[in-house]
């Protein structure tokens, strides 16, 4: 874990006004790492890597809300004089999944028997007593904004030079640090990025567990079909059962191989 960025930004975090901690417009300028054209990359204190993790849940990038919440937690840690490592662990823990997304994710992971591979009763334990087994991460570890809006996968991060550098330098470090872990991408764009990382020799392709429906509450129908809770005949035209069935079969086979 490289805490140099955190140590650099700690005095800035400690000096933020109440308005800035609530996400005022000036926050980006204080945490900007690099900008190019309409792309802006801002520091988020998420660099802690749990070296005991056996599963890595991977999103695309911290959004503005995650960035602000992480900075608020960093401020709390700094106000009580926590050391850098303790602060970064607490910040990472504060960013764990919550609400419907967490339960959906647990249901999906248990369905493909990840809990058995981990030796636990249910993946609900990843958010409790077995939190030491999980690492949450983003393929773009710092917040990326396009024209001030959260990055959503466009431009393609594996092709755009600035974003590709961010992907390789940040997530490449995570992948190299956790060679025995299983990596679970949330969404097609993240899965594509992980395959790109594997192409560079930084990640074992067999450890990428792609194809799970995104656990967002907005994806309820795809999740229900994947879990066998909704029949094919009752699906809306927005859900492709063939694609889901193919992904499910591949994931189950890969888990059996592990």
ZIQUI-V828544 format. One record per residue. N is the residue number from 1. PHI is phi in radians with two decimals (999 if undefined). OMEGA is omega in degrees with one decimal (* if undefined). D_FIRST is the distance of its C-alpha to the first C-alpha in Angstrom with 1 decimal. Layout:
[[N	PHI	OMEGA	D_FIRST] [N	PHI	OMEGA	D_FIRST]]
This chain:
[[1	999	177.7	0.0] [2	-1.69	-176.9	3.8] [3	-1.74	-177.6	6.2] [4	-1.04	179.0	9.1] [5	-1.09	-179.0	10.6] [6	-1.09	179.8	10.8] [7	-1.12	177.4	12.4] [8	-1.18	-174.3	14.7] [9	-1.53	-177.8	15.8] [10	-0.95	178.7	16.1] [11	-1.08	178.0	19.7] [12	-1.18	179.5	20.6] [13	-1.07	-178.7	19.7] [14	-1.15	-176.6	21.6] [15	-1.69	-176.4	24.6] [16	-1.15	175.7	25.0] [17	-1.35	178.2	28.5] [18	-1.05	179.9	29.5] [19	-1.12	179.2	30.5] [20	-1.18	177.1	27.2] [21	-1.14	176.2	25.4] [22	-1.57	173.6	27.9] [23	1.67	179.0	27.0] [24	-1.10	-172.5	29.6] [25	-1.02	-175.6	29.9] [26	-1.30	-174.6	28.3] [27	-1.08	-178.7	24.8] [28	-1.07	-177.2	24.0] [29	-1.11	-178.6	25.0] [30	-1.39	-176.9	22.8] [31	-2.04	-178.2	19.6] [32	-1.18	175.1	20.7] [33	-1.66	-178.4	18.4] [34	-2.83	173.6	21.2] [35	-2.48	-179.2	24.5] [36	-2.68	-176.7	27.0] [37	1.07	-179.8	30.3] [38	-1.67	-179.2	30.0] [39	-1.81	179.6	26.2] [40	-2.31	178.3	23.8] [41	-1.99	-178.2	20.0] [42	-2.07	-178.6	18.7] [43	-1.11	170.9	15.3] [44	-2.28	-175.2	14.3] [45	-1.33	-179.3	11.5] [46	-1.99	-171.9	10.2] [47	-1.41	179.7	6.6] [48	-1.11	175.5	5.7] [49	-2.03	177.4	6.0] [50	-1.45	-173.9	8.8] [51	-1.22	176.4	9.2] [52	-1.58	-174.4	12.8] [53	-1.12	174.7	13.7] [54	-1.92	175.4	16.9] [55	-2.39	179.6	17.5] [56	-2.08	179.3	15.7] [57	-1.67	-165.9	17.9] [58	-2.05	172.9	17.6] [59	-1.74	-175.3	19.4] [60	-1.54	179.1	20.2] [61	-2.96	173.0	18.7] [62	-1.09	174.9	18.4] [63	-1.49	-178.4	21.9] [64	-1.06	-179.8	23.3] [65	-1.08	178.2	23.7] [66	-1.09	179.5	20.1] [67	-1.05	-179.0	19.1] [68	-1.13	-179.8	21.6] [69	-1.11	178.7	20.8] [70	-1.15	179.6	17.1] [71	-1.17	176.9	18.2] [72	-1.09	178.9	20.9] [73	-1.17	177.2	18.6] [74	-1.06	178.7	16.4] [75	-1.08	178.5	19.7] [76	-1.06	-179.3	20.8] [77	-1.16	179.8	17.8] [78	-1.18	179.8	18.3] [79	-1.13	177.4	22.0] [80	-1.79	173.0	21.6] [81	1.10	176.2	19.5] [82	-1.19	175.4	16.4] [83	-1.28	-173.0	13.6] [84	-1.03	-177.6	10.4] [85	-1.11	179.9	8.5] [86	-1.07	179.8	11.9] [87	-1.10	-177.0	12.5] [88	-1.18	175.7	9.7] [89	-1.13	-179.8	10.7] [90	-1.13	179.3	14.2] [91	-1.11	179.9	13.9] [92	-1.11	-179.9	12.6] [93	-1.11	-179.3	15.5] [94	-1.17	-178.2	17.9] [95	-1.63	-178.4	17.5] [96	-1.11	-178.9	18.7] [97	-1.08	179.6	22.0] [98	-2.54	176.0	25.2] [99	1.21	-176.3	28.9] [100	-1.07	-178.9	30.7] [101	-1.05	-178.9	27.8] [102	-1.10	-178.8	26.1] [103	-1.13	177.5	29.4] [104	-1.06	-179.7	30.0] [105	-1.09	178.3	26.7] [106	-1.04	-179.4	27.4] [107	-1.06	-179.3	30.9] [108	-1.18	-178.7	29.8] [109	-1.18	177.3	27.2] [110	-1.16	-178.2	29.8] [111	-1.07	-179.7	32.4] [112	-1.59	173.3	30.8] [113	1.22	175.0	30.1] [114	-1.10	179.2	26.4] [115	-1.05	178.8	26.9] [116	-1.17	179.0	29.0] [117	-1.08	-179.8	26.4] [118	-1.43	-178.9	23.9] [119	1.36	178.3	26.7] [120	-2.19	-177.7	27.0] [121	-1.19	-178.9	30.1] [122	-2.67	178.6	28.7] [123	-1.25	171.2	25.6] [124	-1.04	-179.5	26.4] [125	-1.17	177.7	24.6] [126	-1.13	179.4	21.2] [127	-1.88	179.2	21.7] [128	-2.52	-173.6	22.9] [129	-1.17	-179.2	22.9] [130	-1.92	179.9	20.9] [131	-1.07	179.0	18.0] [132	-1.18	-177.8	15.7] [133	-1.58	-171.9	16.8] [134	-2.14	172.1	15.7] [135	-2.18	171.3	12.9] [136	-1.68	-174.5	14.3] [137	-2.69	172.8	13.4] [138	-2.29	179.6	15.4] [139	-1.11	169.6	16.2] [140	-1.88	-167.0	16.2] [141	-1.22	176.3	13.1] [142	-1.84	-175.9	14.9] [143	-1.23	178.4	18.5] [144	-1.99	179.6	21.1] [145	-2.14	175.7	24.7] [146	-1.98	-174.6	27.9] [147	0.93	177.7	30.7] [148	1.47	-178.9	29.0] [149	-1.82	178.7	28.7] [150	-0.99	176.9	25.8] [151	-1.13	-178.0	25.1] [152	-2.14	179.0	26.9] [153	1.96	178.5	26.4] [154	-2.21	4.0	28.9] [155	-1.23	-177.5	28.7] [156	-1.05	-174.2	27.3] [157	-1.22	179.5	23.6] [158	-1.45	-178.2	24.1] [159	-1.96	-178.8	27.0] [160	-1.35	-173.2	26.2] [161	-0.94	-177.7	24.7] [162	-1.13	-177.9	22.5] [163	-1.22	178.3	21.2] [164	-1.11	176.9	20.9] [165	-1.11	177.0	18.6] [166	-1.06	-179.2	16.4] [167	-1.09	-175.8	16.6] [168	-1.25	-176.3	15.8] [169	-1.31	-178.6	13.0] [170	-1.43	-173.2	11.0] [171	-1.28	174.4	12.3] [172	-1.02	178.1	12.8] [173	-1.15	178.3	9.2] [174	-1.08	-178.1	9.3] [175	-1.08	-179.8	12.6] [176	-1.18	-178.0	11.9] [177	-1.32	-174.7	9.3] [178	-2.26	-174.2	12.0] [179	-1.17	-177.9	15.3] [180	-1.70	-176.2	17.4] [181	-1.40	170.5	16.8] [182	-1.65	-178.2	19.4] [183	-1.91	-175.9	18.7] [184	-1.99	-179.6	21.1] [185	-1.38	176.5	21.7] [186	-1.77	179.1	23.6] [187	1.87	-176.1	26.3] [188	-1.13	-178.6	27.7] [189	-1.12	178.9	25.8] [190	-1.21	178.2	22.5] [191	-1.06	177.7	24.1] [192	-1.07	179.8	25.3] [193	-1.14	179.0	21.9] [194	-1.15	177.0	20.5] [195	-1.13	176.4	23.6] [196	-1.11	177.2	22.9] [197	-1.04	178.1	19.4] [198	-1.12	178.0	21.4] [199	-1.06	179.7	23.9] [200	-1.47	179.7	21.5] [201	1.39	-177.4	20.8] [202	-1.70	-175.4	17.2] [203	-2.64	176.9	18.2] [204	-1.27	-176.9	21.1] [205	-1.01	-179.2	23.7] [206	-1.22	179.6	25.1] [207	-1.61	178.3	21.9] [208	-1.62	-177.6	22.4] [209	-1.72	-175.8	24.6] [210	-1.66	176.3	26.2] [211	1.96	174.9	29.4] [212	-1.15	173.2	28.9] [213	-1.05	176.3	30.5] [214	-1.07	-174.6	28.3] [215	-1.31	178.4	28.3] [216	-1.00	177.0	29.5] [217	-1.04	178.9	32.7] [218	-1.25	-177.5	34.3] [219	-1.85	-169.7	34.0] [220	-1.02	-175.9	36.1] [221	-1.17	179.1	38.8] [222	-1.10	178.2	36.6] [223	-1.13	-179.5	34.7] [224	-1.06	179.4	38.0] [225	-1.21	179.2	39.4] [226	-1.01	-177.4	36.3] [227	-1.43	-179.3	36.7] [228	1.33	-178.9	40.5] [229	-1.67	178.0	41.4] [230	-2.44	-177.8	43.3] [231	-1.30	-179.8	45.9] [232	-1.00	-176.1	45.9] [233	-1.15	-177.7	49.3] [234	-1.69	-178.0	48.0] [235	-1.32	174.4	45.2] [236	-1.37	-178.1	45.4] [237	-1.19	-179.3	45.6] [238	-1.33	-176.7	42.0] [239	-1.89	-178.8	40.6] [240	-1.74	-176.5	40.8] [241	-1.17	-179.5	41.4] [242	-1.11	179.0	41.6] [243	-1.09	-178.8	38.1] [244	-1.17	179.4	36.7] [245	-1.07	-179.7	38.7] [246	-1.13	179.9	37.4] [247	-1.13	-179.6	33.8] [248	-1.06	-179.0	34.4] [249	-1.08	-178.9	36.1] [250	-1.17	-178.6	33.3] [251	-1.18	179.6	30.6] [252	-1.04	179.0	32.8] [253	-1.13	-179.1	33.4] [254	-1.15	178.2	29.8] [255	-1.10	178.1	28.9] [256	-1.09	178.3	32.0] [257	-1.17	179.5	30.7] [258	-1.23	*	27.4]]
